[in-house]
Amino acid sequence: MRIFSPVTLDQALLLRSELKCTVLSGGTDLMLKKQFLLSDEHDLLMLQKIEELHEISVKDGITHIGACATQTDILESSLLWGVFMDVVSCMSCPSIRNLATIGGNICNASPAGDLILLMSLLDANVVVQSLHGRKTIKIHDFITGPGKTVLKEDELLTEFCFEDSLRSYSYFYKKVGTRKANALSKLSFAGAAKYSGNTVSDIRIAIGAVAPVVVRSAEIEKLFSNRSRQELNDSSYSISKLYEKYLKPIDDQRSNAMYRKKVSLNLLKYYIERVI
Amino acid sequence: MKINFFLNHIFCTVDTDPLRSLADVLRNDFNQTDVKQGCKEGECGACAVLIEGVTVHSCIYPVVMAQDKKILTLSGILDTAEYQAIKKGFSDAGSVQCGFCTPGIVIVCYDMFKRNIKPSRDMLMEHLSGNLCRCTGYNSIFKGVELAFEYYKKNMVSGG
């Protein structure tokens, strides 16, 4: 096994194109899976030293988060807003958050990945770079299933970007886990709403760990945008009926399908009737 | 692969598998038995060490990432005012039962004191959320940290 620790993105892209290498960002997931993922033939590409991948910035109304920004970086950034704190503070524990990166959480592509849910709610774009150039992929298209992404062997995920104006939305986030720290989600729910007067002009709903990928439906959201709070309240039953068909949870060591479905729909109902 | 780092202020070199966990290297190659290994999967926090002043769980930290970095374990902070206050606080409050989780908890508290984070109950529960105590003596641990912080502040003011 050879280890490479480039200091510039160009060097990293060159290495990625020439070698079959596994990417190491924070290492908190890879260390647990190394016996399954790595062998002596694998080379390892460490991204830690590439400074530009750690940056969080806002340019021209777009927020950028570098793929190697740690969860602590996100938690402490003055450029991000409340829902980031809500989500990240429910993830792992401070000592792990000091290492674990957003890029790792997304490339791991777990249906229970908490930052995947948030990026999905924000309609974030994923920036993927290779020697051939740079492309932007919607987060919904980037993750195709549990542990599966469209990232190719010569590409690197370099940053996430989304509209900074989303900070004006009102957010609701609830993670259901065995305990507050160090627990993976049994399921998670996030909602965002934009108000103009008493009307909810835009509503977004994302549900995690209840299907192979995060559940979001532009169709349902469009149907129920530009409604008054009262109208939404009255439609809560039909909204949950519409979402029900998207929920395809599984039984696993953390929870079971019935519980996941029931609690997701309860949270959805709670969000529509009590939070909005 | 040869990896160099500063362990408790001393320059060290190790030639090993780069993906071995730092906790394993510290215990078995450098005899740092104050770094405890409980779960080996980042859950229990007994292996907490400071790397460049940041707390990490060394059991899920590949040793290759420690290249050229400064590592502090419990034995590297024994002479500090922070540790002396923690020692007194823990001893007065009876915070140590079997003691297995103690080195990790002391490292987290040292980091909090260094960063001047006042250990309110909420703050303590948050910062120590990654440290498990199988004796379940959490209340006495919290009390110990609160006392330690008082001693630490008093000591800072009196310049002792």
Interface residues (C-beta under 8 A of the other chain):
Chain A: M1 I3 S5 L24 G27 T28 L30 M31 L32 K34 L38 L44 M46 Q48 S89 S92 C93 P94 S95 I96 N98 L99 K180 A181 N182
Chain B: M1 P18 L19 S21 E41 G42 E43 G45 A48 V54 T55 V56 H57 C59 I60 Y61 P62 V64 M65 Q67 V108 E126 H127 S129 G130 N131
